Amino acid sequence: MSYTIHKTLANMFILFLIFAGCHAQVENQRIVGGPCEGCEALVEDMPTHLNNSDTLPLFETAAQPLIVSGVVYEHNTRKSAEGVIIYFYHTNEEGIYPSYANDALWARRHGYLRGWTKTAKDGKYKFYTSRPASYPGRQEPAHIHITVKEPNTNPYYIDDILFADDPLLTLERKSQLRQRAGSGVVNPIVDNQGVQHVQRDIYLGSNIPNYD
């Protein structure tokens, strides 16, 4: 059996166990957020132990290294939220989702520029990565996708991280944003080493369907 087939079957088995467990405990799972294609990617290949920071491939060699940080807040409060998993992925500097030859399932679609963090008591998270580019030949602003998973709640997507200095982020495009878990529009600040820093705070439940 080839490595790719073996990994695909292994991932399918893991996903089956996870979703079977969720089904068995459905009465304890709050269902929010509406339809979410790809939210199941949060559990695929997720490391067993998560920290409140993660470093993605290319950070050390990127033409434009990027550090994203923020605080996750509980719904309608300024209290930091503990135990929230944050899954993120984005394109490379050419605007594509690069993947390894043996990747399968969501790993192939989302590429290897993806990662996970889990908040501690202070609700903070951080990831070290590279600034993405927009899709080739399209007018979509560059963005970073984010899915969150609160305890006893299904995963749901929130507004992408978008860059205020991106010329493709027009006023019309801004007017279409849904502000899921707060605004995803960030203002890059460059440090003396040329690294861009952005902050994306996350307000759980804000503008998330069926949350209350």
Residue frames as a rotation matrix with the C-alpha (Angstrom) as fourth column:
MET 1
0.579 0.815 0.000 0.00
0.815 -0.579 0.000 0.00
0.000 0.000 -1.000 0.00
SER 2
-0.115 -0.652 0.750 1.43
0.566 -0.663 -0.490 3.39
0.817 0.368 0.445 -0.97
TYR 3
-0.805 -0.272 -0.527 2.21
0.591 -0.430 -0.682 6.01
-0.041 -0.861 0.506 1.65
THR 4
-0.862 0.493 0.115 -0.45
-0.445 -0.846 0.292 8.35
0.241 0.201 0.950 0.24
ILE 5
-0.056 0.878 -0.475 -3.21
-0.208 0.455 0.866 5.73
0.977 0.147 0.157 0.40
HIS 6
-0.236 -0.105 -0.966 -2.13
0.798 0.546 -0.254 4.66
0.554 -0.831 -0.045 3.87
LYS 7
-0.953 -0.158 -0.258 -2.19
0.281 -0.781 -0.557 8.25
-0.113 -0.604 0.789 5.14
THR 8
-0.613 0.788 0.046 -5.56
-0.560 -0.476 0.679 8.91
0.557 0.390 0.733 3.51
LEU 9
0.081 0.648 -0.757 -7.10
0.195 0.735 0.650 5.85
0.977 -0.200 -0.067 5.17
ALA 10
-0.489 -0.343 -0.802 -5.54
0.834 0.086 -0.545 6.75
0.256 -0.935 0.244 8.50
ASN 11
-0.991 0.129 0.041 -6.91
-0.134 -0.970 -0.202 10.29
0.014 -0.206 0.979 8.32
MET 12
-0.293 0.940 -0.175 -10.36
-0.470 0.018 0.883 9.01
0.833 0.341 0.436 7.36
PHE 13
-0.012 0.253 -0.967 -10.32
0.616 0.764 0.192 6.65
0.788 -0.594 -0.165 10.33
ILE 14
-0.803 -0.337 -0.491 -9.30
0.596 -0.479 -0.645 9.46
-0.018 -0.811 0.585 12.70
LEU 15
-0.837 0.534 0.119 -12.03
-0.481 -0.822 0.304 11.73
0.260 0.197 0.945 11.33
PHE 16
-0.092 0.823 -0.560 -14.55
-0.052 0.558 0.828 8.90
0.994 0.105 -0.009 11.73
LEU 17
-0.264 -0.076 -0.962 -13.62
0.870 0.412 -0.271 8.46
0.416 -0.908 -0.043 15.39
ILE 18
-0.966 -0.151 -0.211 -13.77
0.230 -0.872 -0.433 12.19
-0.118 -0.466 0.877 16.06
PHE 19
-0.646 0.763 -0.008 -17.12
-0.653 -0.548 0.522 12.76
0.394 0.343 0.853 14.40
ALA 20
-0.093 0.588 -0.804 -18.55
0.261 0.793 0.550 9.56
0.961 -0.159 -0.227 15.83
GLY 21
-0.567 -0.196 -0.800 -17.60
0.818 -0.012 -0.576 10.84
0.103 -0.981 0.167 19.25
CYS 22
-0.971 0.232 -0.056 -19.19
-0.227 -0.970 -0.083 14.19
-0.073 -0.067 0.995 18.50
HIS 23
-0.356 0.884 -0.303 -22.36
-0.407 0.145 0.902 12.46
0.841 0.444 0.309 17.35
ALA 24
-0.162 0.257 -0.953 -22.49
0.668 0.739 0.086 10.39
0.726 -0.623 -0.292 20.51
GLN 25
-0.458 -0.068 -0.886 -22.23
0.814 -0.434 -0.387 13.57
-0.358 -0.899 0.254 22.57
VAL 26
-0.523 0.233 0.820 -24.36
0.575 -0.613 0.542 15.77
0.628 0.755 0.187 20.33
GLU 27
0.576 0.802 -0.159 -26.50
0.649 -0.331 0.685 16.82
0.497 -0.498 -0.711 23.28
ASN 28
0.459 -0.498 -0.736 -23.39
0.630 -0.401 0.665 18.48
-0.627 -0.768 0.130 24.76
GLN 29
-0.619 -0.704 0.347 -22.32
0.726 -0.345 0.595 20.15
-0.299 0.621 0.725 21.52
ARG 30
0.190 0.622 -0.759 -23.62
0.099 -0.782 -0.616 23.61
-0.977 0.042 -0.210 20.74
ILE 31
-0.157 -0.161 0.974 -24.23
0.953 0.235 0.192 23.91
-0.260 0.959 0.117 16.99
VAL 32
0.451 0.221 -0.865 -23.48
0.172 -0.972 -0.159 27.43
-0.876 -0.077 -0.477 15.78
GLY 33
-0.368 -0.804 -0.467 -22.17
-0.159 -0.440 0.884 29.35
-0.916 0.399 0.034 12.80
GLY 34
0.614 0.635 -0.469 -24.22
-0.594 -0.019 -0.804 27.93
-0.519 0.772 0.366 9.97
PRO 35
0.955 -0.231 0.187 -22.75
0.297 0.762 -0.575 25.95
-0.010 0.605 0.796 7.05
CYS 36
0.524 -0.846 -0.099 -18.98
-0.692 -0.491 0.530 25.77
-0.497 -0.209 -0.842 7.06
GLU 37
0.962 -0.229 -0.148 -17.25
0.056 0.698 -0.714 24.00
0.267 0.678 0.685 4.20
GLY 38
0.190 -0.980 -0.053 -13.82
0.089 0.071 -0.994 22.91
0.978 0.184 0.100 5.33
CYS 39
0.344 -0.053 0.938 -14.31
-0.856 -0.429 0.289 23.41
0.387 -0.902 -0.193 9.07
GLU 40
0.994 0.032 0.100 -13.60
-0.069 0.920 0.387 19.69
-0.080 -0.391 0.917 9.48
ALA 41
0.448 -0.894 0.014 -10.03
0.202 0.086 -0.976 20.47
0.871 0.440 0.219 8.44
LEU 42
0.325 -0.301 0.897 -9.48
-0.811 -0.576 0.101 21.76
0.486 -0.760 -0.431 11.97
VAL 43
0.614 -0.023 0.789 -9.31
-0.596 0.641 0.483 18.20
-0.517 -0.767 0.380 13.30
GLU 44
0.966 -0.258 0.014 -7.41
0.201 0.715 -0.670 16.64
0.162 0.650 0.743 10.40
ASP 45
0.201 -0.978 -0.057 -3.77
0.631 0.174 -0.756 16.09
0.750 0.116 0.652 11.35
MET 46
0.620 0.051 0.783 -4.19
-0.420 -0.822 0.385 18.32
0.663 -0.568 -0.488 14.39
PRO 47
-0.463 -0.866 -0.188 -1.27
-0.234 0.324 -0.917 17.81
0.855 -0.380 -0.353 16.79
THR 48
0.090 0.472 -0.877 -2.05
0.712 0.585 0.388 16.05
0.696 -0.659 -0.284 20.05
HIS 49
0.076 -0.145 -0.987 -0.52
0.876 -0.463 0.135 18.83
-0.477 -0.874 0.091 22.11
LEU 50
0.325 0.114 0.939 -1.20
0.688 -0.710 -0.152 22.45
0.649 0.695 -0.309 21.19
ASN 51
-0.495 -0.511 -0.703 0.51
0.823 -0.536 -0.189 25.58
-0.280 -0.672 0.686 22.44
ASN 52
0.498 0.688 -0.528 -0.62
0.475 -0.726 -0.498 29.19
-0.725 -0.003 -0.688 22.31
SER 53
0.263 -0.411 -0.873 1.83
-0.741 -0.666 0.090 29.80
-0.618 0.623 -0.479 19.46
ASP 54
0.542 -0.111 0.833 2.84
0.470 0.862 -0.191 28.06
-0.697 0.495 0.519 16.26
THR 55
-0.143 -0.658 -0.739 5.46
-0.533 -0.578 0.618 28.60
-0.834 0.482 -0.268 13.58
LEU 56
0.832 0.498 0.243 4.63
-0.026 0.474 -0.880 27.80
-0.554 0.726 0.407 9.97
PRO 57
0.092 -0.792 0.603 7.08
0.874 0.355 0.332 26.78
-0.477 0.497 0.725 7.26
LEU 58
0.129 -0.214 0.968 8.79
0.824 -0.520 -0.224 29.65
0.552 0.827 0.109 5.41
PHE 59
0.940 0.263 -0.217 8.77
0.340 -0.763 0.550 32.10
-0.021 -0.591 -0.807 8.34
GLU 60
0.359 -0.887 -0.290 12.56
0.308 -0.180 0.934 32.13
-0.881 -0.424 0.209 8.54
THR 61
-0.595 -0.663 0.453 13.06
0.587 0.026 0.809 32.45
-0.548 0.748 0.374 4.77
ALA 62
0.359 0.861 0.361 10.06
0.897 -0.212 -0.387 34.53
-0.257 0.463 -0.848 3.70
ALA 63
-0.444 -0.397 0.803 10.52
0.654 -0.757 -0.013 37.72
0.613 0.519 0.595 1.72
GLN 64
-0.334 0.384 0.861 7.96
-0.554 -0.819 0.150 39.19
0.763 -0.427 0.486 4.10
PRO 65
-0.725 0.065 -0.686 7.84
0.502 0.732 -0.461 37.40
0.472 -0.678 -0.563 7.46
LEU 66
-0.175 0.798 0.576 4.67
-0.448 -0.586 0.675 38.00
0.877 -0.140 0.461 9.43
ILE 67
-0.928 -0.010 -0.373 3.68
0.322 0.487 -0.812 37.59
0.190 -0.873 -0.448 13.07
VAL 68
-0.156 0.952 0.265 -0.03
-0.218 -0.295 0.930 37.44
0.963 0.088 0.253 13.87
SER 69
-0.891 -0.090 -0.446 -1.15
0.397 0.324 -0.859 37.77
0.222 -0.942 -0.253 17.47
GLY 70
-0.297 0.831 0.471 -4.29
-0.407 -0.556 0.725 38.53
0.864 0.023 0.503 19.39
VAL 71
-0.917 0.156 0.368 -6.52
-0.318 0.271 -0.908 37.85
-0.241 -0.950 -0.199 22.35
VAL 72
-0.546 0.789 -0.282 -9.63
0.221 0.460 0.860 35.67
0.808 0.407 -0.425 22.31
TYR 73
-0.844 0.320 0.430 -12.49
-0.536 -0.505 -0.676 37.05
0.001 -0.802 0.598 24.42
GLU 74
-0.731 0.673 0.110 -15.57
0.593 0.707 -0.386 35.31
-0.338 -0.217 -0.916 25.75
HIS 75
-0.328 0.684 0.652 -18.91
0.756 -0.223 0.615 36.32
0.566 0.695 -0.444 24.28
ASN 76
0.456 0.617 0.641 -20.03
0.262 -0.782 0.566 39.86
0.850 -0.090 -0.518 25.17
THR 77
0.926 -0.241 -0.291 -17.31
0.244 -0.207 0.948 40.30
-0.289 -0.948 -0.133 27.78
ARG 78
0.540 -0.841 -0.032 -13.71
-0.676 -0.411 -0.612 41.44
0.502 0.352 -0.790 28.04
LYS 79
0.447 -0.353 0.822 -12.82
-0.589 0.576 0.567 38.22
-0.674 -0.737 0.050 29.84
SER 80
-0.356 -0.674 -0.647 -10.12
-0.935 0.265 0.237 36.19
0.012 0.690 -0.724 28.09
ALA 81
0.731 0.680 -0.055 -11.20
-0.681 0.725 -0.101 32.80
-0.028 0.111 0.993 26.78
GLU 82
-0.307 -0.845 0.438 -9.19
-0.809 0.474 0.347 29.71
-0.501 -0.248 -0.829 27.67
GLY 83
-0.424 0.038 0.905 -9.01
0.059 0.998 -0.014 26.45
-0.904 0.048 -0.426 25.73
VAL 84
0.695 0.644 -0.319 -10.03
-0.241 -0.208 -0.948 27.83
-0.677 0.736 0.011 22.33
ILE 85
-0.129 -0.699 0.703 -8.41
0.608 0.505 0.613 26.13
-0.783 0.506 0.360 19.32
ILE 86
0.497 0.178 -0.849 -7.53
-0.460 -0.776 -0.432 28.40
-0.736 0.605 -0.304 16.42
TYR 87
0.055 -0.407 0.912 -6.87
0.688 0.677 0.261 26.84
-0.724 0.613 0.317 13.01
PHE 88
0.513 0.050 -0.857 -5.45
-0.374 -0.885 -0.276 29.00
-0.772 0.462 -0.436 10.24
TYR 89
-0.042 -0.554 0.832 -4.16
0.742 0.541 0.397 28.59
-0.670 0.633 0.388 6.70
HIS 90
0.587 0.190 -0.787 -3.22
-0.248 -0.883 -0.398 30.81
-0.771 0.429 -0.471 3.79
THR 91
0.948 -0.252 0.196 -1.50
0.259 0.253 -0.932 31.07
0.185 0.934 0.305 0.42
ASN 92
0.113 -0.972 -0.204 2.21
0.883 0.004 0.470 31.53
-0.456 -0.233 0.859 -0.13
GLU 93
-0.197 -0.292 -0.936 3.92
0.034 -0.956 0.291 34.56
-0.980 0.025 0.198 -1.65
GLU 94
-0.995 -0.078 -0.061 2.77
-0.061 0.007 0.998 33.43
-0.078 0.997 -0.012 -5.11
GLY 95
-0.394 0.919 -0.006 -0.88
-0.914 -0.392 -0.102 33.27
-0.096 -0.035 0.995 -4.11
ILE 96
0.086 0.406 -0.910 -1.22
-0.450 0.830 0.328 29.46
0.889 0.381 0.254 -4.11
TYR 97
0.636 0.141 0.759 -1.78
-0.750 0.343 0.565 26.90
-0.181 -0.929 0.323 -1.36
PRO 98
-0.134 -0.771 -0.623 1.43
-0.814 0.444 -0.374 24.83
0.565 0.457 -0.687 -1.57
SER 99
0.753 0.394 0.527 1.20
-0.624 0.683 0.381 21.18
-0.209 -0.616 0.760 -0.57
TYR 100
-0.384 -0.866 0.321 3.53
-0.719 0.498 0.485 18.22
-0.580 -0.045 -0.814 -0.23
ALA 101
-0.584 0.091 -0.806 3.37
-0.687 0.473 0.551 15.37
0.432 0.876 -0.214 -2.72
ASN 102
-0.798 0.217 -0.563 1.99
0.341 0.932 -0.123 12.95
0.498 -0.289 -0.818 -0.12
ASP 103
-0.847 0.531 0.019 -0.67
-0.346 -0.524 -0.778 15.29
-0.404 -0.666 0.628 1.27
ALA 104
-0.706 0.708 0.004 -4.28
0.507 0.501 0.701 14.17
0.495 0.497 -0.713 1.05
LEU 105
0.132 0.893 -0.430 -7.74
0.987 -0.080 0.137 15.36
0.088 -0.442 -0.892 2.01
TRP 106
0.941 0.334 -0.047 -7.78
0.338 -0.934 0.118 18.88
-0.005 -0.128 -0.992 3.49
ALA 107
0.268 -0.920 -0.286 -4.01
0.252 -0.220 0.943 18.99
-0.930 -0.325 0.173 3.81
ARG 108
-0.456 -0.406 0.792 -3.81
0.846 0.081 0.528 19.01
-0.278 0.910 0.306 0.03
ARG 109
0.324 0.679 0.659 -6.48
0.822 -0.546 0.159 21.69
0.468 0.490 -0.735 -0.37
HIS 110
0.988 0.102 -0.114 -5.28
0.149 -0.804 0.575 23.98
-0.033 -0.585 -0.810 2.39
GLY 111
0.473 -0.876 0.092 -1.59
-0.089 -0.152 -0.984 23.34
0.877 0.457 -0.150 1.83
TYR 112
0.126 -0.523 -0.843 1.23
0.855 0.488 -0.175 23.17
0.503 -0.699 0.509 4.36
LEU 113
-0.829 -0.298 0.473 0.96
0.050 -0.883 -0.467 26.82
0.557 -0.364 0.747 5.37
ARG 114
0.341 0.931 0.134 -1.50
-0.258 -0.045 0.965 25.95
0.904 -0.364 0.225 8.09
GLY 115
-0.743 -0.626 -0.237 -1.29
0.081 0.267 -0.960 25.58
0.665 -0.732 -0.147 11.84
TRP 116
0.395 0.853 -0.341 -3.04
0.423 0.161 0.892 25.39
0.815 -0.497 -0.297 15.18
THR 117
-0.763 -0.526 0.377 -2.87
-0.178 -0.389 -0.904 27.23
0.622 -0.756 0.204 18.48
LYS 118
0.172 0.807 -0.565 -4.80
0.654 0.335 0.678 26.83
0.737 -0.486 -0.470 21.74
THR 119
0.100 -0.108 0.989 -5.34
-0.353 -0.933 -0.067 29.67
0.930 -0.343 -0.131 24.15
ALA 120
-0.612 -0.293 -0.735 -4.22
0.620 0.398 -0.676 29.53
0.491 -0.869 -0.062 27.77
LYS 121
-0.041 0.657 -0.752 -5.85
0.952 -0.202 -0.228 31.48
-0.302 -0.726 -0.618 30.62
ASP 122
-0.439 -0.194 -0.877 -4.80
0.149 -0.979 0.142 34.83
-0.886 -0.068 0.458 29.19
GLY 123
0.569 0.804 0.175 -6.62
0.254 0.031 -0.967 34.09
-0.782 0.594 -0.186 25.92
LYS 124
0.262 -0.532 -0.805 -3.58
-0.740 -0.647 0.186 35.02
-0.620 0.547 -0.563 23.84
TYR 125
0.635 -0.168 0.754 -2.41
0.497 0.836 -0.233 33.34
-0.591 0.523 0.614 20.66
LYS 126
0.297 -0.593 -0.748 0.36
-0.684 -0.679 0.267 33.97
-0.666 0.433 -0.607 18.16
PHE 127
0.628 -0.235 0.742 1.64
0.507 0.847 -0.161 32.47
-0.591 0.477 0.651 14.94
TYR 128
-0.064 -0.806 -0.588 4.76
-0.390 -0.522 0.758 33.10
-0.918 0.278 -0.281 12.93
THR 129
0.363 0.295 0.884 4.34
0.649 0.600 -0.467 32.85
-0.668 0.743 0.026 9.20
SER 130
-0.826 -0.551 0.120 4.78
0.453 -0.521 0.724 34.72
-0.336 0.652 0.680 5.92
ARG 131
-0.318 0.739 -0.594 2.52
-0.423 -0.672 -0.608 37.32
-0.849 0.058 0.526 4.41
PRO 132
-0.121 0.337 0.934 0.23
0.655 0.734 -0.180 35.71
-0.746 0.590 -0.309 1.83
ALA 133
-0.920 -0.088 -0.381 -0.42
-0.230 -0.667 0.708 36.98
-0.317 0.739 0.594 -1.67
SER 134
0.063 0.986 -0.155 -3.73
-0.704 -0.067 -0.707 37.24
-0.707 0.154 0.690 -3.52
TYR 135
0.292 0.127 0.948 -4.79
0.365 0.901 -0.233 34.51
-0.884 0.414 0.217 -5.92
PRO 136
-0.759 -0.649 -0.041 -3.07
0.190 -0.282 0.940 34.83
-0.622 0.706 0.338 -9.32
GLY 137
-0.911 0.320 0.261 -5.17
0.221 -0.158 0.962 36.63
0.350 0.934 0.073 -11.89
ARG 138
0.061 0.970 -0.233 -7.96
0.839 0.077 0.539 37.44
0.540 -0.229 -0.810 -9.46
GLN 139
-0.237 -0.063 0.969 -9.06
-0.129 -0.987 -0.095 40.54
0.963 -0.147 0.226 -7.57
GLU 140
0.764 0.470 -0.441 -9.52
0.318 0.321 0.892 38.84
0.561 -0.822 0.096 -4.20
PRO 141
0.470 -0.622 0.626 -7.51
-0.773 -0.633 -0.049 40.56
0.426 -0.461 -0.778 -1.44
ALA 142
-0.426 -0.676 -0.601 -4.78
-0.118 0.700 -0.704 38.51
0.897 -0.229 -0.378 0.24
HIS 143
0.362 0.668 0.650 -6.17
-0.809 -0.120 0.575 36.85
0.462 -0.734 0.498 3.34
ILE 144
-0.866 -0.491 -0.098 -5.65
-0.351 0.735 -0.579 34.33
0.356 -0.467 -0.809 6.12
HIS 145
0.111 0.932 -0.345 -8.49
-0.273 0.362 0.891 31.90
0.956 -0.005 0.295 6.84
ILE 146
-0.840 -0.325 0.433 -9.37
-0.491 0.120 -0.863 31.22
0.229 -0.938 -0.261 10.48
THR 147
0.178 0.848 -0.500 -11.58
-0.080 0.519 0.851 28.59
0.981 -0.111 0.160 12.10
VAL 148
-0.552 -0.331 0.765 -12.16
-0.760 -0.176 -0.625 28.47
0.342 -0.927 -0.154 15.86
LYS 149
0.009 0.515 -0.857 -13.25
0.162 0.845 0.509 25.62
0.987 -0.143 -0.076 18.12
GLU 150
-0.222 0.038 0.974 -14.55
-0.882 -0.435 -0.184 26.44
0.417 -0.900 0.130 21.56
PRO 151
-0.989 -0.062 0.133 -15.04
-0.122 0.852 -0.508 23.69
-0.082 -0.519 -0.851 24.16
ASN 152
-0.500 0.838 0.219 -18.39
0.507 0.488 -0.711 21.94
-0.702 -0.244 -0.669 23.67
THR 153
0.423 0.586 -0.691 -19.06
-0.316 -0.619 -0.719 23.86
-0.849 0.522 -0.077 20.44
ASN 154
0.614 -0.182 0.768 -18.64
0.702 0.570 -0.426 22.83
-0.360 0.801 0.478 16.82
PRO 155
-0.538 -0.830 -0.147 -15.89
0.610 -0.503 0.612 24.55
-0.582 0.239 0.777 14.78
TYR 156
0.680 0.706 0.198 -16.98
0.654 -0.461 -0.600 27.70
-0.333 0.537 -0.775 12.96
TYR 157
-0.196 -0.771 0.606 -15.25
0.933 -0.338 -0.128 30.14
0.303 0.540 0.785 10.66
ILE 158
0.360 0.229 -0.905 -14.67
0.534 -0.845 -0.002 33.80
-0.765 -0.483 -0.426 11.43
ASP 159
0.977 0.009 -0.214 -13.80
-0.152 -0.674 -0.723 36.77
-0.151 0.739 -0.657 9.23
ASP 160
0.528 -0.832 0.170 -10.53
0.784 0.401 -0.473 36.29
0.326 0.383 0.864 7.39
ILE 161
0.162 -0.610 -0.776 -7.52
0.421 -0.668 0.613 38.37
-0.892 -0.426 0.149 8.28
LEU 162
0.600 0.035 0.799 -7.28
0.767 -0.310 -0.562 41.10
0.228 0.950 -0.213 5.63
PHE 163
-0.296 -0.861 -0.414 -4.57
0.899 -0.398 0.185 43.73
-0.324 -0.317 0.891 5.29
ALA 164
0.513 0.593 -0.621 -5.53
0.446 -0.802 -0.397 47.40
-0.734 -0.073 -0.676 5.40
ASP 165
-0.046 -0.627 -0.778 -2.68
-0.474 -0.672 0.570 48.33
-0.880 0.394 -0.266 3.06
ASP 166
-0.571 -0.083 0.817 -3.79
0.529 0.724 0.443 45.87
-0.628 0.685 -0.369 0.36
PRO 167
-0.820 0.247 -0.517 -4.96
-0.475 -0.797 0.373 47.87
-0.320 0.552 0.770 -2.69
LEU 168
-0.727 0.577 -0.373 -7.41
0.026 0.566 0.824 45.07
0.686 0.589 -0.427 -3.49
LEU 169
-0.465 0.578 -0.671 -9.21
0.879 0.208 -0.429 45.69
-0.108 -0.789 -0.605 -0.19
THR 170
-0.717 0.255 0.649 -11.58
0.192 -0.822 0.536 48.27
0.670 0.509 0.541 -1.60
LEU 171
-0.789 0.508 0.344 -14.34
-0.594 -0.492 -0.636 50.14
-0.154 -0.707 0.690 0.23
GLU 172
0.143 0.863 -0.484 -16.87
-0.891 0.325 0.318 47.96
0.432 0.386 0.815 -1.57
ARG 173
-0.096 -0.260 -0.961 -15.11
0.055 0.963 -0.266 44.82
0.994 -0.078 -0.078 -0.37
LYS 174
-0.962 -0.273 0.028 -14.96
0.005 -0.118 -0.993 46.17
0.274 -0.955 0.115 3.20
SER 175
-0.448 0.865 0.225 -18.70
-0.894 -0.435 -0.109 46.87
0.003 -0.250 0.968 3.13
GLN 176
0.280 0.550 -0.787 -19.34
-0.587 0.746 0.313 43.18
0.759 0.375 0.532 2.43
LEU 177
-0.711 -0.624 -0.324 -17.49
-0.116 0.559 -0.821 41.93
0.693 -0.546 -0.470 5.51
ARG 178
0.256 0.912 -0.320 -19.69
0.119 0.298 0.947 40.24
0.959 -0.280 -0.032 8.09
GLN 179
-0.143 -0.384 0.912 -17.60
-0.788 -0.513 -0.340 41.01
0.599 -0.768 -0.229 11.17
ARG 180
0.761 0.361 -0.539 -17.76
-0.039 0.855 0.518 37.41
0.648 -0.373 0.664 12.37
ALA 181
0.558 -0.504 -0.659 -15.95
0.830 0.312 0.463 37.39
-0.028 -0.805 0.593 15.74
GLY 182
0.425 -0.349 -0.835 -14.99
0.148 -0.883 0.445 41.01
-0.893 -0.312 -0.324 15.15
SER 183
0.848 -0.121 -0.515 -13.16
-0.508 -0.462 -0.727 42.76
-0.150 0.879 -0.453 12.36
GLY 184
0.650 -0.643 0.406 -10.46
0.597 0.762 0.252 40.86
-0.471 0.078 0.879 10.51
VAL 185
0.716 -0.395 0.575 -8.94
0.296 -0.573 -0.764 43.96
0.632 0.717 -0.294 8.92
VAL 186
0.606 -0.600 -0.522 -5.47
0.670 0.031 0.742 44.52
-0.429 -0.799 0.420 10.37
ASN 187
0.931 -0.363 0.036 -2.85
-0.310 -0.840 -0.446 47.25
0.192 0.404 -0.894 10.08
PRO 188
0.607 -0.754 -0.251 0.67
0.710 0.657 -0.254 45.87
0.356 -0.024 0.934 9.58
ILE 189
0.866 -0.488 0.108 3.46
-0.482 -0.759 0.437 47.42
-0.131 -0.431 -0.893 11.66
VAL 190
0.669 -0.691 -0.273 7.05
0.220 0.535 -0.816 46.73
0.710 0.486 0.510 10.56
ASP 191
0.877 -0.430 -0.214 9.76
0.180 -0.118 0.977 46.27
-0.445 -0.895 -0.026 13.20
ASN 192
0.477 -0.758 -0.446 13.44
-0.751 -0.614 0.241 47.16
-0.456 0.220 -0.862 12.77
GLN 193
-0.526 -0.626 0.575 14.15
-0.215 0.752 0.623 43.68
-0.823 0.204 -0.530 11.40
GLY 194
-0.761 0.239 -0.603 11.60
-0.642 -0.147 0.753 43.98
0.091 0.960 0.265 8.62
VAL 195
-0.845 0.507 -0.174 9.04
0.520 0.853 -0.039 41.66
0.128 -0.123 -0.984 10.22
GLN 196
-0.480 0.772 0.415 5.41
-0.419 -0.618 0.665 42.70
0.771 0.146 0.621 9.91
HIS 197
-0.938 0.261 -0.227 3.21
0.324 0.435 -0.840 42.45
-0.121 -0.862 -0.493 13.01
VAL 198
-0.468 0.859 0.209 -0.58
-0.403 -0.418 0.814 42.43
0.786 0.297 0.542 13.00
GLN 199
-0.945 0.233 0.229 -3.16
-0.150 0.314 -0.938 41.95
-0.290 -0.921 -0.262 15.73
ARG 200
-0.415 0.861 -0.296 -6.44
-0.369 0.138 0.919 40.13
0.832 0.490 0.260 15.21
ASP 201
-0.832 0.242 0.499 -8.48
-0.466 0.182 -0.866 39.96
-0.300 -0.953 -0.039 18.42
ILE 202
-0.693 0.585 -0.421 -11.30
0.065 0.633 0.772 37.42
0.718 0.507 -0.477 18.38
TYR 203
-0.646 0.593 0.481 -14.68
-0.745 -0.354 -0.566 38.07
-0.165 -0.724 0.670 20.01
LEU 204
-0.978 0.194 0.076 -16.37
0.203 0.970 0.132 34.71
-0.048 0.145 -0.988 20.35
GLY 205
-0.329 0.943 0.041 -19.93
0.831 0.310 -0.462 34.56
-0.449 -0.118 -0.886 19.14
SER 206
-0.244 0.242 -0.939 -20.03
-0.127 -0.968 -0.216 38.08
-0.961 0.066 0.267 17.75
ASN 207
0.067 0.422 -0.904 -22.19
-0.940 -0.278 -0.199 38.01
-0.335 0.863 0.378 14.59
ILE 208
-0.936 -0.319 -0.151 -22.11
-0.347 0.907 0.237 34.20
0.062 0.274 -0.960 14.64
PRO 209
-0.149 0.961 -0.232 -25.50
-0.703 0.063 0.708 32.68
0.696 0.269 0.666 13.68
ASN 210
0.587 0.592 -0.552 -27.35
-0.054 0.709 0.703 30.69
0.808 -0.383 0.448 16.38
TYR 211
-0.475 -0.864 -0.168 -24.76
0.138 0.116 -0.984 31.57
0.869 -0.491 0.064 19.02
ASP 212
-0.700 0.215 0.681 -27.05
-0.683 -0.481 -0.550 33.03
0.209 -0.850 0.484 21.68
